[in-house]
Amino acid sequence: MGQGGEEILCRARESLMIHQRSPLLVSAVALDLDGTLVDTAEDIADAIDAALVSLDLAPLGPAVVRGLIGQGFAHLVKSALTCAAHGVEPTPELVGRAQLAVDREYTAGLSRRSVLYPGAQEGLDLLRTGGFPLACVTNKPKRFTTPLLEALHLSRYFALVIAGDTLAVKKPDPGQLIHACHRLGTAPDRLLVVGDSIHDLHAARAAGCPVFCVTYGYTEDPAALARQADAAVDSVAEVAVRIVRAESTPGFAPASGSGTDSGPEF
């Protein structure tokens, strides 16, 4: 671990000393991808803007696109079209064309500018060293999720990956998290959810899982979101330190087929 990683873990430990609440027993951790582990907004914005330009619409820019990320690919494309048309709802035909264009552009530049957030690597390393099974639970389609995790060397950390089209539901529906509990062999109240959006929060609450919200990501008001969570954290490293200090017990009794989930897609 480099000097930067040591400094991040040191800050996480200092934050814990100041903000620690009652102990939280955790057996496994479910982490969101975009806005929590990886800052993907620049690549997504590039794809969205290139698609809009190809359809003779004005580009939106990264700042606007950031606010549209989090509810899945279809919602992102439709919202981008609506924004570009100043609030006018797009036709189904235009949505279909835009989806194909965004898919093509994003596939070509999937990890060109996407980077891990500070503390993400250190946190994942610490959680893995501690023996905690990890799940990546994202609304990102599997065709983007799998190659992005591989390109950033993150696949090795996860016992389970549940993408936005793995099941017939996605966040804020609790189905992905309930499925993760079953596959990882843990009770919902022992699966810690870590995310950056209101959809992560609502999904966790509905599933009966504790939830930490990061103070960065793509939410417009991270402070307001954090007040509704069990804790606000400045990095995944802080998540790991909190769990280790709480002397949680890792638990891993997965159902058959642990790994990247291959459930029904829609």
C-alpha positions in Angstrom: 0.0 0.0 0.0 1.4 3.4 -1.0 1.7 6.5 1.2 -1.6 7.8 -0.2 -3.4 4.7 0.9 -1.9 4.9 4.4 -3.1 8.5 4.7 -6.6 7.5 3.7 -6.8 4.7 6.2 -5.4 7.1 8.9 -8.1 9.6 8.2 -10.7 6.9 8.2 -9.6 5.8 11.7 -9.6 9.4 13.0 -13.1 9.9 11.6 -14.2 6.7 13.4 -12.9 8.0 16.7 -15.0 11.1 16.3 -18.2 9.7 14.8 -18.5 6.2 16.0 -22.0 5.1 17.0 -23.2 1.9 18.6 -21.5 -1.2 17.3 -22.9 -2.6 14.1 -22.5 -6.4 13.5 -21.9 -7.1 9.8 -21.4 -10.5 8.1 -21.2 -9.3 4.5 -21.2 -6.0 2.6 -23.1 -5.0 -0.6 -21.5 -2.0 -2.4 -23.0 0.1 -5.2 -20.8 0.7 -8.2 -21.3 4.1 -9.9 -20.8 7.0 -7.5 -19.7 4.8 -4.6 -16.7 2.7 -5.8 -16.0 4.3 -9.2 -16.5 7.8 -10.6 -17.9 6.9 -14.0 -19.6 10.1 -14.8 -17.1 11.4 -17.3 -17.3 8.3 -19.5 -21.1 8.2 -19.2 -21.4 11.9 -20.1 -19.1 11.4 -23.1 -21.4 8.6 -24.3 -24.6 10.5 -23.7 -23.3 13.7 -25.4 -22.0 11.8 -28.4 -25.3 10.1 -28.8 -27.3 13.4 -28.5 -25.1 15.1 -31.1 -25.6 12.1 -33.4 -29.4 12.8 -33.1 -29.0 16.5 -33.7 -29.5 17.5 -30.1 -27.3 19.7 -27.9 -24.9 17.9 -25.5 -25.6 18.2 -21.7 -22.2 18.1 -20.2 -20.9 16.1 -17.2 -22.5 18.2 -14.5 -26.0 17.6 -15.8 -25.4 13.9 -16.6 -24.1 13.3 -13.1 -27.5 14.1 -11.7 -29.2 11.6 -14.0 -27.1 8.6 -13.0 -28.4 5.9 -10.7 -31.8 4.6 -11.9 -30.6 2.4 -14.7 -29.7 2.7 -18.3 -33.2 3.2 -19.8 -34.0 5.9 -17.3 -30.7 7.7 -18.0 -31.2 7.8 -21.7 -34.8 9.0 -21.5 -34.0 11.6 -18.9 -31.1 12.9 -21.1 -33.3 13.2 -24.1 -35.9 15.1 -22.1 -33.3 17.5 -20.7 -31.8 18.0 -24.2 -35.3 18.8 -25.5 -36.0 21.3 -22.6 -38.6 19.1 -20.9 -40.3 17.6 -23.9 -40.8 13.8 -23.6 -39.1 11.8 -26.3 -41.0 9.5 -28.6 -40.5 5.7 -28.1 -38.8 5.7 -31.6 -36.3 8.4 -30.5 -35.6 6.6 -27.2 -34.8 3.4 -29.1 -32.4 5.2 -31.4 -30.7 6.9 -28.5 -30.3 3.8 -26.5 -28.5 2.1 -29.4 -26.3 5.1 -29.8 -25.4 5.4 -26.1 -24.8 1.7 -25.9 -22.4 1.9 -28.8 -20.5 5.0 -27.5 -20.3 3.8 -23.9 -19.1 0.3 -24.9 -16.3 2.0 -26.9 -15.2 4.2 -24.0 -16.3 2.3 -20.9 -13.2 2.8 -18.7 -11.4 5.6 -20.6 -11.8 8.2 -17.8 -13.5 6.2 -15.0 -11.5 6.0 -11.8 -11.8 4.6 -8.3 -12.7 7.0 -5.6 -10.0 7.7 -3.0 -10.2 5.0 -0.4 -12.1 2.5 -2.5 -9.1 0.2 -3.2 -7.9 0.4 0.4 -11.3 -0.3 1.7 -11.9 -3.3 -0.5 -8.4 -4.7 0.4 -9.2 -4.3 4.1 -12.6 -5.9 3.8 -11.2 -8.8 1.9 -8.4 -9.3 4.4 -11.0 -9.3 7.1 -12.8 -12.2 5.4 -16.0 -10.3 4.6 -17.8 -11.6 1.5 -18.6 -8.7 -0.8 -21.4 -8.2 -3.3 -21.5 -5.5 -6.0 -25.2 -4.5 -6.4 -25.7 -2.0 -9.1 -28.4 -0.7 -11.5 -25.9 -0.7 -14.3 -26.6 -3.3 -17.0 -24.5 -6.4 -16.9 -23.0 -5.7 -20.3 -21.3 -2.7 -18.9 -20.8 -3.8 -15.3 -18.7 -6.9 -16.0 -16.2 -5.3 -18.3 -15.9 -2.2 -16.1 -15.1 -4.3 -13.0 -12.6 -6.3 -15.0 -10.9 -3.2 -16.6 -10.5 -1.7 -13.1 -9.3 -5.0 -11.6 -12.3 -5.1 -9.2 -13.8 -8.4 -10.1 -11.5 -10.4 -7.8 -13.1 -8.7 -4.7 -16.6 -9.8 -5.3 -18.2 -13.1 -4.4 -21.4 -11.9 -6.1 -22.3 -9.3 -8.7 -25.9 -8.3 -9.3 -26.4 -6.0 -12.2 -29.4 -3.9 -13.1 -30.8 -6.5 -15.5 -29.8 -9.7 -13.5 -33.3 -9.7 -12.0 -36.7 -8.3 -13.0 -36.3 -5.6 -10.4 -33.6 -3.1 -9.4 -33.0 -0.5 -6.7 -35.0 1.1 -5.1 -36.8 -2.2 -5.0 -35.3 -4.4 -2.3 -35.2 -7.5 -4.5 -31.5 -7.3 -5.4 -30.5 -7.0 -1.8 -32.8 -9.8 -0.6 -31.3 -12.0 -3.4 -27.8 -11.0 -2.3 -28.7 -12.1 1.3 -29.9 -15.5 0.0 -26.8 -16.0 -2.2 -24.3 -15.0 0.5 -26.1 -16.9 3.2 -26.6 -13.9 5.6 -29.6 -12.3 7.3 -30.7 -8.9 6.0 -29.8 -7.2 9.3 -26.2 -8.4 8.9 -25.7 -7.3 5.2 -24.4 -3.7 5.2 -25.3 -1.7 2.2 -23.0 1.1 1.0 -24.2 3.5 -1.6 -24.5 7.1 -2.8 -28.1 7.5 -3.7 -31.6 7.7 -2.3 -32.3 4.4 -4.2 -29.6 2.6 -2.3 -31.1 4.0 1.0 -34.7 3.0 0.1 -33.7 -0.4 -1.1 -31.7 -1.1 2.1 -34.6 0.1 4.3 -37.1 -2.0 2.5 -34.9 -5.1 2.7 -34.2 -4.6 6.4 -30.4 -3.9 5.8 -28.3 -1.4 7.6 -27.0 1.3 5.2 -24.1 3.7 5.1 -24.2 6.5 2.6 -21.0 8.1 1.2 -20.6 11.9 1.3 -19.7 12.1 -2.4 -21.1 10.5 -5.5 -24.0 11.7 -7.7 -26.6 12.7 -5.2 -27.5 16.4 -5.3 -27.5 16.8 -1.5 -25.2 14.1 0.1 -25.6 15.7 3.6 -29.4 15.4 3.5 -29.1 11.8 2.3 -26.5 10.9 5.0 -28.8 12.1 7.7 -31.3 9.4 6.8 -28.6 6.6 6.8 -27.1 4.7 9.7 -23.9 6.5 9.1 -22.2 8.9 6.6 -18.8 7.9 5.4 -16.1 9.8 3.5 -14.7 6.6 1.8 -15.0 2.9 1.5 -11.9 2.7 3.6 -13.9 4.3 6.5 -16.6 1.7 6.0 -14.0 -1.1 6.4 -12.4 0.5 9.4 -15.8 0.9 11.1 -16.7 -2.8 10.5 -13.3 -4.1 11.6 -13.4 -2.0 14.8 -16.9 -3.2 15.6 -15.4 -6.7 15.6 -18.0 -8.0 13.2 -18.0 -11.6 12.2 -17.6 -12.4 8.5 -20.1 -15.0 7.4 -20.1 -16.9 4.1 -22.5 -19.7 3.4 -23.4 -19.0 -0.2 -26.1 -20.8 -2.2 -25.0 -22.8 -5.2 -23.5 -20.8 -8.0 -21.7 -18.1 -6.1 -20.1 -15.5 -8.3 -21.4 -13.2 -11.0 -25.1 -13.9 -10.9 -26.6 -15.4 -14.0 -30.3 -15.0 -13.1 -33.0 -14.1 -15.6 -32.5 -10.9 -17.5 -35.1 -8.7 -19.1 
